[in-house]
Amino acid sequence: MHRAALAVVVLVLAVALPGCSSGADESPTLPAGTIRVVSYDFPENHILAEVYAAGLRRAGLEVVVQHGVGTREVVLPALEQGVVDVVVDYLGTAAEFLRPDADTARRDAADMHADLARTLAPRGLTVLDAAAAEDQNGFVVLARVAAEQGISRLSDLTAIAPGLTFGGPPECPDRPHCLVGLRDVYGLRFGTVLSMPSRAATVDTLLAGGIDVGMLETTDPHLTDESLLLLEDDRGLQPRENVVPIVRTDVLEDAGDAMAATMDDVSARLTTADLIELNRAVALDGRTPAEAAAQWWEATG
């Protein structure tokens, strides 16, 4: 990132985060040793920040959480600059952001984790254990239609795609793990492509018959609806997207063994099914991310 842009990022975060100001007449600084957890600007990441933060609090550590700070272009430089301390990321997306030429297709999670750790170590950042939970792009059809036509995998769509209508987010036509990848890896060329304003709209339009195939993340809470079928990515278009915390190395060292052990314990417990239920609690049941995290901790003990 350009130096001027990075300076703006750090300034904005210093104003936004509680206790980061040094002005005498402004808000007081945080107590020494307080761990600053931030989230990216989408709901699932807000939930994950609260899940890990709750674990740190249970271990007796002081934590503040700031939600929706921004995209990776904002948050990762802020981590390097010491403005924030922890973000919960996703293996494949983080790897491709840091190294756009990285070939993440079909690489296993352990290999990608080791590569990400090597990339970030010189920047003063530590990649902790990855969770089994992961959130990938997924492609969904009506279960009834799938049963009628014998469809269960993305490759099953190749012959019939020209007669189908696809619905996905506005950026999907330009993304390598969305329509670009579906064309290059699976040879899928849909007859019509519609831009969907939200994942909820994608589901509603699919159920109403306005589209035949919709893009949803694999942790979308609507996938608990048995009328929808998530197609198998049988040619490995999507990279592994395991949830993985990235932490400032100096903060980790100052906190002692408790911080790493606690966050690794959270990752060891967290499954994709858990992530779907956490998303459901917020998106469909109306709980806050903190409430959903507390519920998860109660259920896992």
C-alpha positions as CSV (number, residue, x, y, z in Angstrom):
1,M,0.0,0.0,0.0
2,H,1.2,3.5,-0.8
3,R,2.7,5.3,2.2
4,A,0.1,8.2,2.0
5,A,-2.8,5.8,1.9
6,L,-1.4,3.7,4.7
7,A,-1.0,6.9,6.8
8,V,-4.7,7.7,6.2
9,V,-5.7,4.1,7.2
10,V,-3.8,4.3,10.5
11,L,-5.2,7.8,11.3
12,V,-8.8,6.6,10.7
13,L,-8.3,3.6,12.8
14,A,-6.7,5.6,15.6
15,V,-9.8,7.8,15.7
16,A,-12.2,4.9,15.4
17,L,-10.8,2.4,17.9
18,P,-11.5,3.1,21.6
19,G,-8.6,4.3,23.6
20,C,-6.2,4.7,20.6
21,S,-6.1,8.5,20.8
22,S,-3.2,10.2,22.6
23,G,-4.8,13.6,22.9
24,A,-5.0,15.0,26.5
25,D,-8.6,16.1,26.1
26,E,-9.9,13.0,24.2
27,S,-11.0,9.5,25.3
28,P,-8.7,7.8,27.7
29,T,-6.2,5.2,26.5
30,L,-6.9,1.5,27.1
31,P,-5.4,-0.3,30.1
32,A,-2.0,-1.7,29.4
33,G,-2.2,-5.2,27.9
34,T,-5.7,-4.8,26.4
35,I,-6.0,-6.9,23.3
36,R,-7.7,-5.0,20.4
37,V,-9.7,-7.4,18.2
38,V,-11.1,-6.1,15.0
39,S,-13.4,-7.5,12.3
40,Y,-13.8,-7.1,8.6
41,D,-16.9,-5.4,7.3
42,F,-19.3,-8.3,7.0
43,P,-21.5,-10.0,9.6
44,E,-19.9,-13.5,9.8
45,N,-16.5,-11.9,10.6
46,H,-18.2,-9.8,13.3
47,I,-19.4,-13.1,14.9
48,L,-16.0,-14.7,14.7
49,A,-14.3,-11.7,16.3
50,E,-16.8,-12.0,19.2
51,V,-16.3,-15.8,19.5
52,Y,-12.5,-15.5,19.8
53,A,-12.7,-12.4,22.0
54,A,-15.1,-14.2,24.4
55,G,-12.5,-17.0,24.7
56,L,-9.7,-14.5,25.6
57,R,-11.9,-13.0,28.2
58,R,-12.6,-16.4,29.7
59,A,-8.9,-16.8,30.0
60,G,-8.7,-13.6,32.0
61,L,-7.4,-11.3,29.3
62,E,-8.6,-7.8,28.7
63,V,-10.2,-7.4,25.3
64,V,-12.0,-4.7,23.2
65,V,-13.7,-5.5,19.9
66,Q,-14.2,-3.0,17.1
67,H,-16.5,-4.2,14.3
68,G,-16.5,-3.5,10.6
69,V,-13.2,-1.6,10.6
70,G,-12.9,-2.3,6.9
71,T,-11.4,-4.6,4.2
72,R,-8.1,-6.3,4.2
73,E,-6.6,-3.3,2.5
74,V,-7.3,-1.4,5.7
75,V,-7.0,-4.1,8.4
76,L,-3.8,-5.9,7.5
77,P,-1.7,-2.7,7.3
78,A,-3.2,-1.6,10.6
79,L,-2.1,-4.9,12.2
80,E,1.5,-4.3,10.9
81,Q,1.5,-0.8,12.2
82,G,0.3,-1.8,15.7
83,V,-3.0,0.0,15.6
84,V,-4.9,-3.3,16.1
85,D,-3.8,-6.7,17.4
86,V,-6.0,-9.5,16.1
87,V,-8.2,-10.2,13.1
88,V,-9.8,-13.5,12.2
89,D,-9.2,-14.3,8.5
90,Y,-9.7,-17.1,5.9
91,L,-6.8,-19.1,4.6
92,G,-7.3,-18.9,0.8
93,T,-8.5,-15.3,0.7
94,A,-5.7,-14.1,2.9
95,A,-3.1,-16.0,0.9
96,E,-4.3,-14.6,-2.5
97,F,-4.6,-11.1,-1.1
98,L,-1.0,-11.2,0.1
99,R,0.4,-13.0,-2.9
100,P,-1.9,-12.4,-5.9
101,D,0.1,-14.9,-8.0
102,A,-0.3,-17.7,-5.3
103,D,-1.8,-20.9,-6.7
104,T,-4.3,-21.9,-4.1
105,A,-6.3,-24.4,-6.1
106,R,-6.3,-27.9,-4.6
107,R,-3.6,-27.0,-2.0
108,D,-4.3,-28.6,1.4
109,A,-5.0,-26.4,4.4
110,A,-1.7,-27.3,6.2
111,D,0.4,-26.3,3.2
112,M,-1.5,-23.0,2.8
113,H,-1.3,-22.3,6.5
114,A,2.5,-22.8,6.5
115,D,2.9,-20.5,3.4
116,L,0.7,-17.8,5.0
117,A,2.8,-18.0,8.2
118,R,6.0,-17.6,6.3
119,T,4.7,-14.6,4.4
120,L,3.5,-12.8,7.5
121,A,6.3,-13.6,10.0
122,P,8.7,-10.9,8.6
123,R,5.8,-8.4,9.0
124,G,5.6,-9.0,12.8
125,L,2.4,-11.1,12.5
126,T,1.8,-14.7,13.7
127,V,-0.7,-17.1,12.1
128,L,-2.3,-19.2,14.8
129,D,-4.0,-22.6,14.3
130,A,-6.7,-22.8,11.7
131,A,-10.1,-24.1,12.5
132,A,-11.9,-26.9,10.7
133,A,-14.6,-24.3,10.0
134,E,-14.4,-22.8,6.6
135,D,-16.5,-20.5,4.4
136,Q,-16.2,-20.9,0.7
137,N,-18.2,-19.8,-2.3
138,G,-20.9,-22.3,-2.9
139,F,-23.5,-22.8,-5.7
140,V,-27.0,-23.9,-4.9
141,V,-30.0,-25.4,-6.7
142,L,-33.4,-26.5,-5.6
143,A,-33.2,-29.9,-4.1
144,R,-36.4,-31.0,-5.9
145,V,-34.9,-30.0,-9.3
146,A,-31.6,-31.7,-8.5
147,A,-33.4,-34.9,-7.7
148,E,-35.4,-34.8,-10.9
149,Q,-32.4,-34.1,-13.1
150,G,-29.8,-36.2,-11.2
151,I,-27.7,-33.2,-10.3
152,S,-25.3,-33.2,-7.3
153,R,-22.0,-31.8,-8.6
154,L,-21.1,-28.6,-10.4
155,S,-19.8,-30.7,-13.3
156,D,-23.3,-32.0,-13.7
157,L,-24.4,-28.6,-15.0
158,T,-22.0,-28.5,-17.9
159,A,-24.4,-29.7,-20.6
160,I,-27.5,-27.9,-19.3
161,A,-26.0,-24.5,-18.3
162,P,-26.9,-22.6,-21.5
163,G,-30.5,-23.1,-20.6
164,L,-30.2,-22.0,-17.0
165,T,-30.3,-18.6,-15.3
166,F,-27.6,-17.9,-12.7
167,G,-27.9,-15.4,-9.9
168,G,-25.1,-14.0,-7.8
169,P,-23.5,-10.9,-6.3
170,P,-22.7,-8.0,-8.7
171,E,-19.0,-8.7,-8.6
172,C,-19.4,-12.4,-9.5
173,P,-18.8,-12.1,-13.3
174,D,-15.3,-10.8,-12.6
175,R,-14.2,-13.1,-9.8
176,P,-11.9,-16.1,-10.3
177,H,-13.9,-18.1,-7.8
178,C,-17.3,-17.2,-9.2
179,L,-18.4,-17.0,-12.8
180,V,-14.8,-16.8,-14.2
181,G,-13.8,-20.0,-12.4
182,L,-17.1,-21.7,-13.3
183,R,-16.3,-21.0,-17.0
184,D,-12.6,-21.9,-16.9
185,V,-12.7,-24.9,-14.6
186,Y,-16.1,-26.4,-15.4
187,G,-16.9,-24.9,-18.8
188,L,-20.2,-23.5,-17.5
189,R,-21.7,-20.8,-19.6
190,F,-25.1,-19.8,-18.3
191,G,-27.9,-18.6,-20.7
192,T,-28.7,-15.6,-18.4
193,V,-26.9,-14.1,-15.5
194,L,-28.7,-11.9,-13.0
195,S,-27.2,-9.6,-10.4
196,M,-28.5,-10.2,-6.9
197,P,-28.5,-7.4,-4.3
198,S,-28.1,-9.7,-1.3
199,R,-27.8,-13.4,-0.4
200,A,-31.4,-13.3,1.0
201,A,-32.6,-12.1,-2.4
202,T,-30.7,-14.9,-4.1
203,V,-32.5,-17.4,-1.9
204,D,-35.9,-15.8,-2.5
205,T,-35.4,-15.7,-6.2
206,L,-34.2,-19.3,-6.4
207,L,-37.2,-20.5,-4.4
208,A,-39.6,-18.4,-6.6
209,G,-38.1,-19.9,-9.8
210,G,-36.5,-16.7,-11.0
211,I,-33.1,-18.3,-11.2
212,D,-31.9,-21.9,-11.5
213,V,-28.5,-21.6,-9.8
214,G,-27.5,-19.2,-7.0
215,M,-24.2,-18.3,-5.4
216,L,-24.2,-18.5,-1.6
217,E,-21.4,-18.9,0.9
218,T,-21.1,-22.4,2.3
219,T,-21.9,-21.1,5.8
220,D,-25.0,-19.2,4.7
221,P,-27.8,-19.9,7.3
222,H,-30.3,-20.4,4.5
223,L,-28.6,-23.7,3.7
224,T,-30.4,-25.2,6.7
225,D,-33.4,-25.2,4.4
226,E,-33.8,-28.7,3.1
227,S,-35.4,-27.4,-0.1
228,L,-31.9,-26.1,-1.2
229,L,-29.0,-28.3,-2.3
230,L,-25.4,-27.2,-2.2
231,L,-23.6,-28.6,-5.2
232,E,-20.3,-30.4,-4.8
233,D,-17.2,-28.5,-6.0
234,D,-15.9,-31.7,-7.6
235,R,-13.0,-30.1,-9.6
236,G,-11.7,-28.0,-6.7
237,L,-12.4,-24.5,-7.9
238,Q,-12.6,-23.1,-4.4
239,P,-9.5,-22.7,-2.3
240,R,-9.5,-23.9,1.3
241,E,-11.0,-21.1,3.4
242,N,-10.5,-22.3,6.9
243,V,-11.0,-19.7,9.6
244,V,-7.6,-18.6,10.9
245,P,-6.6,-15.9,13.5
246,I,-3.8,-13.5,12.6
247,V,-2.1,-11.8,15.6
248,R,0.6,-9.3,16.2
249,T,3.6,-11.3,17.3
250,D,4.7,-8.8,20.0
251,V,1.2,-8.9,21.5
252,L,1.3,-12.7,21.6
253,E,4.6,-12.7,23.3
254,D,3.5,-10.1,25.9
255,A,0.3,-12.0,26.7
256,G,2.2,-15.2,27.5
257,D,1.1,-18.7,26.7
258,A,-2.6,-18.0,27.6
259,M,-3.4,-16.1,24.5
260,A,-2.2,-18.5,21.9
261,A,-3.4,-21.5,23.8
262,T,-6.9,-20.0,24.2
263,M,-7.2,-19.0,20.5
264,D,-5.9,-22.4,19.3
265,D,-8.5,-24.0,21.6
266,V,-11.3,-22.0,20.0
267,S,-10.1,-23.0,16.6
268,A,-9.9,-26.7,17.6
269,R,-13.6,-26.5,18.6
270,L,-15.1,-24.5,15.8
271,T,-16.7,-26.4,12.9
272,T,-18.4,-25.3,9.7
273,A,-21.7,-26.5,11.2
274,D,-21.1,-24.2,14.1
275,L,-20.5,-21.3,11.8
276,I,-23.7,-21.9,10.0
277,E,-25.6,-21.9,13.3
278,L,-23.8,-18.8,14.4
279,N,-24.8,-17.1,11.2
280,R,-28.3,-18.3,11.6
281,A,-28.6,-16.9,15.1
282,V,-27.7,-13.4,13.8
283,A,-29.2,-13.3,10.3
284,L,-32.4,-15.2,11.0
285,D,-33.0,-15.2,14.8
286,G,-32.0,-11.5,15.4
287,R,-29.3,-12.0,17.9
288,T,-26.2,-9.7,18.1
289,P,-22.8,-11.2,17.2
290,A,-21.9,-11.0,20.9
291,E,-25.1,-12.9,21.9
292,A,-24.5,-15.5,19.3
293,A,-20.9,-16.0,20.5
294,A,-22.1,-16.3,24.1
295,Q,-24.7,-18.9,23.0
296,W,-21.9,-20.9,21.2
297,W,-19.7,-20.8,24.3
298,E,-22.6,-22.1,26.5
299,A,-23.2,-24.9,24.1
300,T,-19.5,-25.9,23.8
301,G,-18.8,-25.6,27.5
